Amino acid sequence: MSKNNNELIIAEMQAAIEQLEFKLAFQEDSIEQLNKIVINQQYTVDKQAQLITGLVDKFKSIQAGNTEPNQDNELPPHY
């Protein structure tokens, strides 16, 4: 191989390495952005789970309060 051929191969390899470095940097940025999104979504899911738990507790307490017979809603005996 001649010196020009070697220089051409080296230049092509350097260009390929630069492309790979660019792609790697882009992927690292994408992963960082996705990680932030996942963290925000997990925060939202945790918050919603707390709200649902609170609503379930309220619903159970309302149901427990309504277990006593309510004579206002009962039909008279002649029905």
HTML snippet that shows the backbone in 3Dmol.js (N, CA, C, O; Angstrom):
<script src="https://3Dmol.org/build/3Dmol-min.js"></script>
<div id="view" style="width:600px;height:400px;position:relative"></div>
<script>
const pdb = `
ATOM      1  N   MET A   1       0.837  -1.173   0.000  1.00  0.00           N
ATOM      2  CA  MET A   1       0.000   0.000   0.000  1.00  0.00           C
ATOM      3  C   MET A   1       0.885   1.240   0.000  1.00  0.00           C
ATOM      4  O   MET A   1       1.962   1.290   0.593  1.00  0.00           O
ATOM      5  N   SER A   2       0.378   2.196  -0.676  1.00  0.00           N
ATOM      6  CA  SER A   2       1.151   3.429  -0.752  1.00  0.00           C
ATOM      7  C   SER A   2       0.798   4.354   0.403  1.00  0.00           C
ATOM      8  O   SER A   2      -0.173   4.144   1.130  1.00  0.00           O
ATOM      9  N   LYS A   3       1.612   5.368   0.541  1.00  0.00           N
ATOM     10  CA  LYS A   3       1.406   6.328   1.614  1.00  0.00           C
ATOM     11  C   LYS A   3       0.057   7.036   1.461  1.00  0.00           C
ATOM     12  O   LYS A   3      -0.606   7.307   2.462  1.00  0.00           O
ATOM     13  N   ASN A   4      -0.356   7.339   0.243  1.00  0.00           N
ATOM     14  CA  ASN A   4      -1.638   7.991  -0.021  1.00  0.00           C
ATOM     15  C   ASN A   4      -2.808   7.091   0.361  1.00  0.00           C
ATOM     16  O   ASN A   4      -3.825   7.552   0.879  1.00  0.00           O
ATOM     17  N   ASN A   5      -2.643   5.819   0.096  1.00  0.00           N
ATOM     18  CA  ASN A   5      -3.690   4.863   0.456  1.00  0.00           C
ATOM     19  C   ASN A   5      -3.854   4.787   1.968  1.00  0.00           C
ATOM     20  O   ASN A   5      -4.974   4.781   2.479  1.00  0.00           O
ATOM     21  N   ASN A   6      -2.748   4.731   2.670  1.00  0.00           N
ATOM     22  CA  ASN A   6      -2.782   4.688   4.139  1.00  0.00           C
ATOM     23  C   ASN A   6      -3.412   5.964   4.700  1.00  0.00           C
ATOM     24  O   ASN A   6      -4.225   5.905   5.622  1.00  0.00           O
ATOM     25  N   GLU A   7      -3.037   7.103   4.147  1.00  0.00           N
ATOM     26  CA  GLU A   7      -3.608   8.364   4.607  1.00  0.00           C
ATOM     27  C   GLU A   7      -5.111   8.421   4.348  1.00  0.00           C
ATOM     28  O   GLU A   7      -5.865   8.953   5.162  1.00  0.00           O
ATOM     29  N   LEU A   8      -5.542   7.878   3.225  1.00  0.00           N
ATOM     30  CA  LEU A   8      -6.973   7.844   2.899  1.00  0.00           C
ATOM     31  C   LEU A   8      -7.717   6.939   3.878  1.00  0.00           C
ATOM     32  O   LEU A   8      -8.795   7.291   4.357  1.00  0.00           O
ATOM     33  N   ILE A   9      -7.148   5.791   4.170  1.00  0.00           N
ATOM     34  CA  ILE A   9      -7.777   4.866   5.121  1.00  0.00           C
ATOM     35  C   ILE A   9      -7.852   5.499   6.509  1.00  0.00           C
ATOM     36  O   ILE A   9      -8.872   5.395   7.190  1.00  0.00           O
ATOM     37  N   ILE A  10      -6.768   6.156   6.924  1.00  0.00           N
ATOM     38  CA  ILE A  10      -6.746   6.813   8.229  1.00  0.00           C
ATOM     39  C   ILE A  10      -7.794   7.929   8.282  1.00  0.00           C
ATOM     40  O   ILE A  10      -8.486   8.079   9.289  1.00  0.00           O
ATOM     41  N   ALA A  11      -7.913   8.695   7.227  1.00  0.00           N
ATOM     42  CA  ALA A  11      -8.896   9.784   7.174  1.00  0.00           C
ATOM     43  C   ALA A  11     -10.317   9.221   7.239  1.00  0.00           C
ATOM     44  O   ALA A  11     -11.174   9.784   7.921  1.00  0.00           O
ATOM     45  N   GLU A  12     -10.572   8.115   6.534  1.00  0.00           N
ATOM     46  CA  GLU A  12     -11.900   7.487   6.575  1.00  0.00           C
ATOM     47  C   GLU A  12     -12.210   6.954   7.971  1.00  0.00           C
ATOM     48  O   GLU A  12     -13.334   7.073   8.459  1.00  0.00           O
ATOM     49  N   MET A  13     -11.202   6.368   8.602  1.00  0.00           N
ATOM     50  CA  MET A  13     -11.402   5.843   9.956  1.00  0.00           C
ATOM     51  C   MET A  13     -11.661   6.976  10.946  1.00  0.00           C
ATOM     52  O   MET A  13     -12.502   6.847  11.835  1.00  0.00           O
ATOM     53  N   GLN A  14     -10.939   8.082  10.793  1.00  0.00           N
ATOM     54  CA  GLN A  14     -11.165   9.231  11.663  1.00  0.00           C
ATOM     55  C   GLN A  14     -12.564   9.795  11.469  1.00  0.00           C
ATOM     56  O   GLN A  14     -13.221  10.180  12.437  1.00  0.00           O
ATOM     57  N   ALA A  15     -13.019   9.845  10.228  1.00  0.00           N
ATOM     58  CA  ALA A  15     -14.371  10.334   9.947  1.00  0.00           C
ATOM     59  C   ALA A  15     -15.412   9.399  10.568  1.00  0.00           C
ATOM     60  O   ALA A  15     -16.412   9.851  11.125  1.00  0.00           O
ATOM     61  N   ALA A  16     -15.162   8.090  10.464  1.00  0.00           N
ATOM     62  CA  ALA A  16     -16.089   7.122  11.045  1.00  0.00           C
ATOM     63  C   ALA A  16     -16.115   7.251  12.570  1.00  0.00           C
ATOM     64  O   ALA A  16     -17.177   7.173  13.187  1.00  0.00           O
ATOM     65  N   ILE A  17     -14.951   7.445  13.167  1.00  0.00           N
ATOM     66  CA  ILE A  17     -14.877   7.619  14.619  1.00  0.00           C
ATOM     67  C   ILE A  17     -15.608   8.887  15.045  1.00  0.00           C
ATOM     68  O   ILE A  17     -16.316   8.882  16.052  1.00  0.00           O
ATOM     69  N   GLU A  18     -15.446   9.965  14.299  1.00  0.00           N
ATOM     70  CA  GLU A  18     -16.140  11.212  14.619  1.00  0.00           C
ATOM     71  C   GLU A  18     -17.645  11.037  14.538  1.00  0.00           C
ATOM     72  O   GLU A  18     -18.384  11.566  15.368  1.00  0.00           O
ATOM     73  N   GLN A  19     -18.104  10.282  13.520  1.00  0.00           N
ATOM     74  CA  GLN A  19     -19.545  10.024  13.400  1.00  0.00           C
ATOM     75  C   GLN A  19     -20.040   9.223  14.605  1.00  0.00           C
ATOM     76  O   GLN A  19     -21.105   9.511  15.152  1.00  0.00           O
ATOM     77  N   LEU A  20     -19.272   8.229  15.011  1.00  0.00           N
ATOM     78  CA  LEU A  20     -19.656   7.425  16.168  1.00  0.00           C
ATOM     79  C   LEU A  20     -19.682   8.262  17.444  1.00  0.00           C
ATOM     80  O   LEU A  20     -20.575   8.103  18.276  1.00  0.00           O
ATOM     81  N   GLU A  21     -18.709   9.147  17.596  1.00  0.00           N
ATOM     82  CA  GLU A  21     -18.682  10.025  18.765  1.00  0.00           C
ATOM     83  C   GLU A  21     -19.898  10.951  18.775  1.00  0.00           C
ATOM     84  O   GLU A  21     -20.492  11.200  19.824  1.00  0.00           O
ATOM     85  N   PHE A  22     -20.262  11.457  17.591  1.00  0.00           N
ATOM     86  CA  PHE A  22     -21.441  12.322  17.486  1.00  0.00           C
ATOM     87  C   PHE A  22     -22.703  11.544  17.861  1.00  0.00           C
ATOM     88  O   PHE A  22     -23.540  12.035  18.618  1.00  0.00           O
ATOM     89  N   LYS A  23     -22.830  10.329  17.327  1.00  0.00           N
ATOM     90  CA  LYS A  23     -24.003   9.508  17.633  1.00  0.00           C
ATOM     91  C   LYS A  23     -24.063   9.170  19.120  1.00  0.00           C
ATOM     92  O   LYS A  23     -25.139   9.185  19.718  1.00  0.00           O
ATOM     93  N   LEU A  24     -22.919   8.869  19.713  1.00  0.00           N
ATOM     94  CA  LEU A  24     -22.869   8.552  21.130  1.00  0.00           C
ATOM     95  C   LEU A  24     -23.303   9.749  21.968  1.00  0.00           C
ATOM     96  O   LEU A  24     -24.071   9.600  22.919  1.00  0.00           O
ATOM     97  N   ALA A  25     -22.816  10.922  21.620  1.00  0.00           N
ATOM     98  CA  ALA A  25     -23.193  12.129  22.357  1.00  0.00           C
ATOM     99  C   ALA A  25     -24.699  12.383  22.233  1.00  0.00           C
ATOM    100  O   ALA A  25     -25.355  12.763  23.203  1.00  0.00           O
ATOM    101  N   PHE A  26     -25.234  12.169  21.035  1.00  0.00           N
ATOM    102  CA  PHE A  26     -26.671  12.358  20.820  1.00  0.00           C
ATOM    103  C   PHE A  26     -27.466  11.348  21.643  1.00  0.00           C
ATOM    104  O   PHE A  26     -28.484  11.700  22.238  1.00  0.00           O
ATOM    105  N   GLN A  27     -27.009  10.095  21.682  1.00  0.00           N
ATOM    106  CA  GLN A  27     -27.702   9.067  22.457  1.00  0.00           C
ATOM    107  C   GLN A  27     -27.641   9.359  23.948  1.00  0.00           C
ATOM    108  O   GLN A  27     -28.624   9.155  24.661  1.00  0.00           O
ATOM    109  N   GLU A  28     -26.506   9.829  24.422  1.00  0.00           N
ATOM    110  CA  GLU A  28     -26.391  10.179  25.833  1.00  0.00           C
ATOM    111  C   GLU A  28     -27.364  11.302  26.192  1.00  0.00           C
ATOM    112  O   GLU A  28     -27.987  11.270  27.253  1.00  0.00           O
ATOM    113  N   ASP A  29     -27.492  12.283  25.317  1.00  0.00           N
ATOM    114  CA  ASP A  29     -28.437  13.377  25.551  1.00  0.00           C
ATOM    115  C   ASP A  29     -29.868  12.854  25.539  1.00  0.00           C
ATOM    116  O   ASP A  29     -30.683  13.238  26.378  1.00  0.00           O
ATOM    117  N   SER A  30     -30.169  11.978  24.587  1.00  0.00           N
ATOM    118  CA  SER A  30     -31.514  11.403  24.509  1.00  0.00           C
ATOM    119  C   SER A  30     -31.837  10.596  25.757  1.00  0.00           C
ATOM    120  O   SER A  30     -32.944  10.691  26.288  1.00  0.00           O
ATOM    121  N   ILE A  31     -30.885   9.807  26.229  1.00  0.00           N
ATOM    122  CA  ILE A  31     -31.099   9.001  27.427  1.00  0.00           C
ATOM    123  C   ILE A  31     -31.330   9.902  28.637  1.00  0.00           C
ATOM    124  O   ILE A  31     -32.187   9.612  29.472  1.00  0.00           O
ATOM    125  N   GLU A  32     -30.581  10.976  28.736  1.00  0.00           N
ATOM    126  CA  GLU A  32     -30.754  11.916  29.854  1.00  0.00           C
ATOM    127  C   GLU A  32     -32.144  12.545  29.821  1.00  0.00           C
ATOM    128  O   GLU A  32     -32.796  12.671  30.857  1.00  0.00           O
ATOM    129  N   GLN A  33     -32.595  12.937  28.634  1.00  0.00           N
ATOM    130  CA  GLN A  33     -33.935  13.525  28.506  1.00  0.00           C
ATOM    131  C   GLN A  33     -35.013  12.503  28.864  1.00  0.00           C
ATOM    132  O   GLN A  33     -35.970  12.825  29.567  1.00  0.00           O
ATOM    133  N   LEU A  34     -34.855  11.269  28.377  1.00  0.00           N
ATOM    134  CA  LEU A  34     -35.828  10.226  28.687  1.00  0.00           C
ATOM    135  C   LEU A  34     -35.843   9.913  30.178  1.00  0.00           C
ATOM    136  O   LEU A  34     -36.902   9.660  30.753  1.00  0.00           O
ATOM    137  N   ASN A  35     -34.677   9.931  30.799  1.00  0.00           N
ATOM    138  CA  ASN A  35     -34.604   9.684  32.232  1.00  0.00           C
ATOM    139  C   ASN A  35     -35.378  10.748  33.005  1.00  0.00           C
ATOM    140  O   ASN A  35     -36.088  10.429  33.959  1.00  0.00           O
ATOM    141  N   LYS A  36     -35.246  12.012  32.599  1.00  0.00           N
ATOM    142  CA  LYS A  36     -35.994  13.085  33.247  1.00  0.00           C
ATOM    143  C   LYS A  36     -37.501  12.876  33.084  1.00  0.00           C
ATOM    144  O   LYS A  36     -38.273  13.100  34.016  1.00  0.00           O
ATOM    145  N   ILE A  37     -37.902  12.449  31.906  1.00  0.00           N
ATOM    146  CA  ILE A  37     -39.324  12.192  31.650  1.00  0.00           C
ATOM    147  C   ILE A  37     -39.828  11.058  32.541  1.00  0.00           C
ATOM    148  O   ILE A  37     -40.912  11.156  33.116  1.00  0.00           O
ATOM    149  N   VAL A  38     -39.053   9.989  32.656  1.00  0.00           N
ATOM    150  CA  VAL A  38     -39.450   8.850  33.491  1.00  0.00           C
ATOM    151  C   VAL A  38     -39.555   9.273  34.957  1.00  0.00           C
ATOM    152  O   VAL A  38     -40.484   8.871  35.657  1.00  0.00           O
ATOM    153  N   ILE A  39     -38.610  10.077  35.415  1.00  0.00           N
ATOM    154  CA  ILE A  39     -38.654  10.562  36.802  1.00  0.00           C
ATOM    155  C   ILE A  39     -39.919  11.381  37.031  1.00  0.00           C
ATOM    156  O   ILE A  39     -40.589  11.206  38.049  1.00  0.00           O
ATOM    157  N   ASN A  40     -40.254  12.272  36.102  1.00  0.00           N
ATOM    158  CA  ASN A  40     -41.475  13.087  36.233  1.00  0.00           C
ATOM    159  C   ASN A  40     -42.728  12.216  36.212  1.00  0.00           C
ATOM    160  O   ASN A  40     -43.667  12.457  36.970  1.00  0.00           O
ATOM    161  N   GLN A  41     -42.744  11.203  35.344  1.00  0.00           N
ATOM    162  CA  GLN A  41     -43.903  10.321  35.279  1.00  0.00           C
ATOM    163  C   GLN A  41     -44.046   9.513  36.561  1.00  0.00           C
ATOM    164  O   GLN A  41     -45.162   9.301  37.037  1.00  0.00           O
ATOM    165  N   GLN A  42     -42.939   9.063  37.121  1.00  0.00           N
ATOM    166  CA  GLN A  42     -43.007   8.312  38.371  1.00  0.00           C
ATOM    167  C   GLN A  42     -43.536   9.184  39.499  1.00  0.00           C
ATOM    168  O   GLN A  42     -44.314   8.728  40.337  1.00  0.00           O
ATOM    169  N   TYR A  43     -43.109  10.442  39.514  1.00  0.00           N
ATOM    170  CA  TYR A  43     -43.622  11.383  40.511  1.00  0.00           C
ATOM    171  C   TYR A  43     -45.139  11.530  40.358  1.00  0.00           C
ATOM    172  O   TYR A  43     -45.872  11.530  41.347  1.00  0.00           O
ATOM    173  N   THR A  44     -45.601  11.654  39.114  1.00  0.00           N
ATOM    174  CA  THR A  44     -47.033  11.789  38.847  1.00  0.00           C
ATOM    175  C   THR A  44     -47.786  10.534  39.275  1.00  0.00           C
ATOM    176  O   THR A  44     -48.855  10.629  39.878  1.00  0.00           O
ATOM    177  N   VAL A  45     -47.246   9.372  38.973  1.00  0.00           N
ATOM    178  CA  VAL A  45     -47.894   8.108  39.348  1.00  0.00           C
ATOM    179  C   VAL A  45     -47.973   7.988  40.868  1.00  0.00           C
ATOM    180  O   VAL A  45     -49.007   7.595  41.409  1.00  0.00           O
ATOM    181  N   ASP A  46     -46.888   8.325  41.553  1.00  0.00           N
ATOM    182  CA  ASP A  46     -46.895   8.269  43.020  1.00  0.00           C
ATOM    183  C   ASP A  46     -47.934   9.214  43.607  1.00  0.00           C
ATOM    184  O   ASP A  46     -48.646   8.860  44.547  1.00  0.00           O
ATOM    185  N   LYS A  47     -48.018  10.414  43.050  1.00  0.00           N
ATOM    186  CA  LYS A  47     -48.990  11.404  43.527  1.00  0.00           C
ATOM    187  C   LYS A  47     -50.418  10.906  43.300  1.00  0.00           C
ATOM    188  O   LYS A  47     -51.277  11.055  44.169  1.00  0.00           O
ATOM    189  N   GLN A  48     -50.668  10.315  42.131  1.00  0.00           N
ATOM    190  CA  GLN A  48     -52.001   9.793  41.828  1.00  0.00           C
ATOM    191  C   GLN A  48     -52.345   8.622  42.745  1.00  0.00           C
ATOM    192  O   GLN A  48     -53.491   8.484  43.174  1.00  0.00           O
ATOM    193  N   ALA A  49     -51.369   7.788  43.044  1.00  0.00           N
ATOM    194  CA  ALA A  49     -51.609   6.662  43.951  1.00  0.00           C
ATOM    195  C   ALA A  49     -52.000   7.163  45.337  1.00  0.00           C
ATOM    196  O   ALA A  49     -52.888   6.599  45.976  1.00  0.00           O
ATOM    197  N   GLN A  50     -51.339   8.221  45.801  1.00  0.00           N
ATOM    198  CA  GLN A  50     -51.697   8.801  47.096  1.00  0.00           C
ATOM    199  C   GLN A  50     -53.115   9.365  47.070  1.00  0.00           C
ATOM    200  O   GLN A  50     -53.875   9.187  48.021  1.00  0.00           O
ATOM    201  N   LEU A  51     -53.467  10.043  45.981  1.00  0.00           N
ATOM    202  CA  LEU A  51     -54.820  10.599  45.866  1.00  0.00           C
ATOM    203  C   LEU A  51     -55.873   9.491  45.840  1.00  0.00           C
ATOM    204  O   LEU A  51     -56.922   9.610  46.473  1.00  0.00           O
ATOM    205  N   ILE A  52     -55.590   8.423  45.111  1.00  0.00           N
ATOM    206  CA  ILE A  52     -56.537   7.308  45.028  1.00  0.00           C
ATOM    207  C   ILE A  52     -56.701   6.653  46.398  1.00  0.00           C
ATOM    208  O   ILE A  52     -57.813   6.315  46.805  1.00  0.00           O
ATOM    209  N   THR A  53     -55.589   6.480  47.100  1.00  0.00           N
ATOM    210  CA  THR A  53     -55.665   5.903  48.443  1.00  0.00           C
ATOM    211  C   THR A  53     -56.527   6.779  49.350  1.00  0.00           C
ATOM    212  O   THR A  53     -57.341   6.271  50.122  1.00  0.00           O
ATOM    213  N   GLY A  54     -56.347   8.085  49.256  1.00  0.00           N
ATOM    214  CA  GLY A  54     -57.170   8.999  50.045  1.00  0.00           C
ATOM    215  C   GLY A  54     -58.638   8.907  49.684  1.00  0.00           C
ATOM    216  O   GLY A  54     -59.502   8.929  50.560  1.00  0.00           O
ATOM    217  N   LEU A  55     -58.922   8.803  48.389  1.00  0.00           N
ATOM    218  CA  LEU A  55     -60.317   8.679  47.955  1.00  0.00           C
ATOM    219  C   LEU A  55     -60.939   7.369  48.420  1.00  0.00           C
ATOM    220  O   LEU A  55     -62.102   7.342  48.823  1.00  0.00           O
ATOM    221  N   VAL A  56     -60.174   6.286  48.368  1.00  0.00           N
ATOM    222  CA  VAL A  56     -60.674   4.989  48.839  1.00  0.00           C
ATOM    223  C   VAL A  56     -60.984   5.063  50.327  1.00  0.00           C
ATOM    224  O   VAL A  56     -62.017   4.569  50.778  1.00  0.00           O
ATOM    225  N   ASP A  57     -60.092   5.677  51.084  1.00  0.00           N
ATOM    226  CA  ASP A  57     -60.320   5.824  52.527  1.00  0.00           C
ATOM    227  C   ASP A  57     -61.583   6.650  52.800  1.00  0.00           C
ATOM    228  O   ASP A  57     -62.388   6.300  53.663  1.00  0.00           O
ATOM    229  N   LYS A  58     -61.746   7.747  52.058  1.00  0.00           N
ATOM    230  CA  LYS A  58     -62.949   8.573  52.233  1.00  0.00           C
ATOM    231  C   LYS A  58     -64.211   7.782  51.878  1.00  0.00           C
ATOM    232  O   LYS A  58     -65.218   7.851  52.581  1.00  0.00           O
ATOM    233  N   PHE A  59     -64.138   7.037  50.786  1.00  0.00           N
ATOM    234  CA  PHE A  59     -65.289   6.252  50.349  1.00  0.00           C
ATOM    235  C   PHE A  59     -65.649   5.201  51.402  1.00  0.00           C
ATOM    236  O   PHE A  59     -66.823   4.985  51.700  1.00  0.00           O
ATOM    237  N   LYS A  60     -64.631   4.554  51.956  1.00  0.00           N
ATOM    238  CA  LYS A  60     -64.886   3.552  52.994  1.00  0.00           C
ATOM    239  C   LYS A  60     -65.503   4.183  54.234  1.00  0.00           C
ATOM    240  O   LYS A  60     -66.391   3.597  54.853  1.00  0.00           O
ATOM    241  N   SER A  61     -65.035   5.382  54.601  1.00  0.00           N
ATOM    242  CA  SER A  61     -65.598   6.038  55.779  1.00  0.00           C
ATOM    243  C   SER A  61     -67.034   6.482  55.519  1.00  0.00           C
ATOM    244  O   SER A  61     -67.866   6.445  56.425  1.00  0.00           O
ATOM    245  N   ILE A  62     -67.326   6.894  54.310  1.00  0.00           N
ATOM    246  CA  ILE A  62     -68.706   7.268  53.960  1.00  0.00           C
ATOM    247  C   ILE A  62     -69.599   6.037  53.998  1.00  0.00           C
ATOM    248  O   ILE A  62     -70.722   6.091  54.500  1.00  0.00           O
ATOM    249  N   GLN A  63     -69.095   4.921  53.462  1.00  0.00           N
ATOM    250  CA  GLN A  63     -69.878   3.685  53.480  1.00  0.00           C
ATOM    251  C   GLN A  63     -70.102   3.219  54.913  1.00  0.00           C
ATOM    252  O   GLN A  63     -71.191   2.760  55.255  1.00  0.00           O
ATOM    253  N   ALA A  64     -69.081   3.335  55.748  1.00  0.00           N
ATOM    254  CA  ALA A  64     -69.223   2.917  57.142  1.00  0.00           C
ATOM    255  C   ALA A  64     -70.244   3.798  57.852  1.00  0.00           C
ATOM    256  O   ALA A  64     -70.985   3.311  58.707  1.00  0.00           O
ATOM    257  N   GLY A  65     -70.297   5.057  57.522  1.00  0.00           N
ATOM    258  CA  GLY A  65     -71.272   5.968  58.126  1.00  0.00           C
ATOM    259  C   GLY A  65     -72.686   5.698  57.651  1.00  0.00           C
ATOM    260  O   GLY A  65     -73.642   6.041  58.347  1.00  0.00           O
ATOM    261  N   ASN A  66     -72.841   5.095  56.488  1.00  0.00           N
ATOM    262  CA  ASN A  66     -74.164   4.828  55.918  1.00  0.00           C
ATOM    263  C   ASN A  66     -74.667   3.423  56.233  1.00  0.00           C
ATOM    264  O   ASN A  66     -75.684   3.014  55.673  1.00  0.00           O
ATOM    265  N   THR A  67     -74.010   2.674  57.094  1.00  0.00           N
ATOM    266  CA  THR A  67     -74.456   1.317  57.386  1.00  0.00           C
ATOM    267  C   THR A  67     -75.654   1.301  58.329  1.00  0.00           C
ATOM    268  O   THR A  67     -76.368   0.301  58.405  1.00  0.00           O
ATOM    269  N   GLU A  68     -75.878   2.384  59.038  1.00  0.00           N
ATOM    270  CA  GLU A  68     -77.035   2.461  59.917  1.00  0.00           C
ATOM    271  C   GLU A  68     -78.293   2.610  59.063  1.00  0.00           C
ATOM    272  O   GLU A  68     -78.300   3.352  58.081  1.00  0.00           O
ATOM    273  N   PRO A  69     -79.332   1.916  59.437  1.00  0.00           N
ATOM    274  CA  PRO A  69     -80.559   2.048  58.641  1.00  0.00           C
ATOM    275  C   PRO A  69     -81.091   3.480  58.705  1.00  0.00           C
ATOM    276  O   PRO A  69     -81.197   4.080  59.775  1.00  0.00           O
ATOM    277  N   ASN A  70     -81.408   3.987  57.567  1.00  0.00           N
ATOM    278  CA  ASN A  70     -81.929   5.350  57.470  1.00  0.00           C
ATOM    279  C   ASN A  70     -83.430   5.243  57.237  1.00  0.00           C
ATOM    280  O   ASN A  70     -83.868   4.823  56.166  1.00  0.00           O
ATOM    281  N   GLN A  71     -84.208   5.619  58.231  1.00  0.00           N
ATOM    282  CA  GLN A  71     -85.655   5.459  58.134  1.00  0.00           C
ATOM    283  C   GLN A  71     -86.287   6.455  57.176  1.00  0.00           C
ATOM    284  O   GLN A  71     -87.428   6.260  56.758  1.00  0.00           O
ATOM    285  N   ASP A  72     -85.585   7.504  56.822  1.00  0.00           N
ATOM    286  CA  ASP A  72     -86.143   8.460  55.870  1.00  0.00           C
ATOM    287  C   ASP A  72     -86.239   7.854  54.474  1.00  0.00           C
ATOM    288  O   ASP A  72     -87.108   8.240  53.692  1.00  0.00           O
ATOM    289  N   ASN A  73     -85.365   6.920  54.156  1.00  0.00           N
ATOM    290  CA  ASN A  73     -85.340   6.325  52.823  1.00  0.00           C
ATOM    291  C   ASN A  73     -86.125   5.016  52.747  1.00  0.00           C
ATOM    292  O   ASN A  73     -86.309   4.477  51.656  1.00  0.00           O
ATOM    293  N   GLU A  74     -86.586   4.501  53.871  1.00  0.00           N
ATOM    294  CA  GLU A  74     -87.327   3.246  53.872  1.00  0.00           C
ATOM    295  C   GLU A  74     -88.779   3.490  53.513  1.00  0.00           C
ATOM    296  O   GLU A  74     -89.346   4.543  53.804  1.00  0.00           O
ATOM    297  N   LEU A  75     -89.373   2.477  52.864  1.00  0.00           N
ATOM    298  CA  LEU A  75     -90.781   2.580  52.500  1.00  0.00           C
ATOM    299  C   LEU A  75     -91.637   2.291  53.739  1.00  0.00           C
ATOM    300  O   LEU A  75     -91.234   1.523  54.613  1.00  0.00           O
ATOM    301  N   PRO A  76     -92.779   2.889  53.805  1.00  0.00           N
ATOM    302  CA  PRO A  76     -93.679   2.584  54.916  1.00  0.00           C
ATOM    303  C   PRO A  76     -94.093   1.105  54.894  1.00  0.00           C
ATOM    304  O   PRO A  76     -94.015   0.461  53.848  1.00  0.00           O
ATOM    305  N   PRO A  77     -94.525   0.568  56.023  1.00  0.00           N
ATOM    306  CA  PRO A  77     -94.837  -0.866  56.112  1.00  0.00           C
ATOM    307  C   PRO A  77     -95.981  -1.317  55.182  1.00  0.00           C
ATOM    308  O   PRO A  77     -96.054  -2.498  54.841  1.00  0.00           O
ATOM    309  N   HIS A  78     -96.854  -0.422  54.775  1.00  0.00           N
ATOM    310  CA  HIS A  78     -97.991  -0.866  53.958  1.00  0.00           C
ATOM    311  C   HIS A  78     -97.612  -1.082  52.491  1.00  0.00           C
ATOM    312  O   HIS A  78     -98.484  -1.465  51.711  1.00  0.00           O
ATOM    313  N   TYR A  79     -96.376  -0.863  52.075  1.00  0.00           N
ATOM    314  CA  TYR A  79     -95.987  -1.106  50.675  1.00  0.00           C
ATOM    315  C   TYR A  79     -95.620  -2.516  50.497  1.00  0.00           C
ATOM    316  O   TYR A  79     -95.263  -2.925  49.392  1.00  0.00           O
TER     317      TYR A  79
END
`;
const viewer = $3Dmol.createViewer("view");
viewer.addModel(pdb, "pdb");
viewer.setStyle({}, {cartoon: {color: "spectrum"}});
viewer.zoomTo();
viewer.render();
</script>
